[in-house]
Amino acid sequence: MEKVNLIDVRTPDEFNAGSVPNAINIPLNEVVNRLDELKGLQPMLVFCAAGVRSQKAIDFLIANGVNQVENGGGWLDVNARLNSL
């Protein structure tokens, strides 16, 4: 199985209150300025609280050449998926 980077696009306060183990916090408002960093993190699963912010991040990433990216939805959903593996 290929390693997938877990990218949490919630705010630092939300991230610090709870996230997925080994997730990287890149808040949505930083995605534009960290595009080169994100390109190097492919493949990635992007998530937030419910999937709305992660979809906005993914739309931007895809428009800028990042194609190994998936919307994980909410972080609790991602955590449940990981725990069921």
N, C-alpha and C positions, 0 to 999 in steps of 0.2 A: 504494500500500500504506500502510495506517495505521500510525503509529508504535506499537509495543508496548513498554511498560516491562518490563525484566527485573529481577525481584525474587528475590534469593538469600536464603533464610531460614536459612542455616547460621550457625554462630557466627562472630564476627569473626576468630578464629584460622583457621578453615577457609577463610573468604573470602579472607583475606590470603595463604593458601598457594596459591590459584589459583581463578579463577572465569571467568565469561564477560565479554568486553569490554563496558563500559558498564553492567554490572549494578549495581544498588543493593542494598546489604546491609542488610536489616531482619531481624535474627534472630527466630526463631519466638517466643521469650519476650518480644519487644517488639511483636509484631503487635497485641495488644489495646490497648496504649497509643498506638499510631501509626495507629489506624483512620482518623482523618480525613485524615491524610497519604496513606494507601493509597487511600482513595476518590478522591483527586485524581490518582492515578497510573494510572487506568483508561484504556485496556485494559492488562492486564498478564499476563505469563507468570511464574509462580512456580515456583521450583525449589530443590532442596537437594542432598543427596548421592545419594539413590536414589528420592525421590518421596514418602516417608512424611511427613516434616515439612511439605513443601509441601502435601500433601493436608490435613493438619490446619489449616494456615493458610487454605487455600481454604474448608474447611468453615466456619470462623469468619467469613471475609469474606462468603461468600454469606448466612449467617444474619444478617448485619448490613448487607445491602443492596448489597453489591458484586457485580455480575453480569458484568462484563467481565473475567473472570479464567480462566486455564487452567493446568492442572498440566503443567509441562514435564518433570517427573521429575527425573533426576539432572543435575547441571551439565555433566558430560561429554557427555551426550546432547544437551543444549541447544546446547553449543558445536559439536558435530558437525552438528546441524541448521543452525545459522547458517553454518557453513563450506561447506555444500553449496548455499547459495542463490546 
